[in-house]
């Protein structure tokens, strides 16, 4: 839901009222839910697609603003596909451009964001919370897995952090940058894997779909299952706390502004952020 909340906050910040409630929007095709009742392979695929990608956010902007919003997706990945997500609309319009931050970029994220915000541009960040290396946590918290991908509107930048909405909070710049410089991966706790294991599951897709085969998701499941069989009865802690699967999410930032303005032109003509080599 963080994606839809982010869409709402960006639209309201730019003076556009959504035509639907968030509850109604949750039932629309640009928001994908987890399939909690399905067998393990189907459940993992639903986790991989869960939520909203930046493409979904741009489509939601267009739909929920009744055609008053267009968007452009800027990819920061080496392939430089430069996909466009734009719609010509009538009346007041807003445009968005997505900046991908994985692999790492050669940029001071505070100055980069502050420059856009100072102009009146509204950033919406896509962050992977599972990427963050946590420190100074209690023993009870140690080993818990943070929630995965979230979208946050950035409303301010200060010397000691990035200020986010949903909820209102401040994040250290280095933590923020680490979370947007994330590969497209989501971690699934071992308990969710073990709770869905059963005989005669069809793992063919996990073995044949290129991204899933490359990450050896089926092999990870086998390791979790073997560890449970061998070590659980001996009360020995298991090594794998989670498995890693591909995610449809991409870490980065989408910038929004009213179309046909100088801010819109600046966003659309801005150079890509250079890779950190």
Secondary structure as UniProt FT lines:
FT   HELIX           2..13
FT   TURN            14..15
FT   HELIX           22..25
FT   TURN            26..27
FT   TURN            29..30
FT   TURN            36..37
FT   HELIX           40..49
FT   HELIX           54..64
FT   TURN            65..66
FT   STRAND          69..74
FT   TURN            78..79
FT   STRAND          94..100
FT   HELIX           109..119
FT   STRAND          122..128
FT   HELIX           129..131
FT   TURN            139..143
FT   STRAND          149..158
FT   TURN            159..160
FT   STRAND          161..164
FT   TURN            165..168
FT   STRAND          169..171
FT   HELIX           173..180
FT   STRAND          185..189
FT   HELIX           190..194
FT   TURN            195..196
FT   TURN            199..200
FT   HELIX           204..208
FT   HELIX           210..214
FT   TURN            215..216
FT   HELIX           217..231
FT   HELIX           232..234
FT   STRAND          242..246
FT   STRAND          252..258
FT   TURN            259..260
FT   HELIX           262..269
//
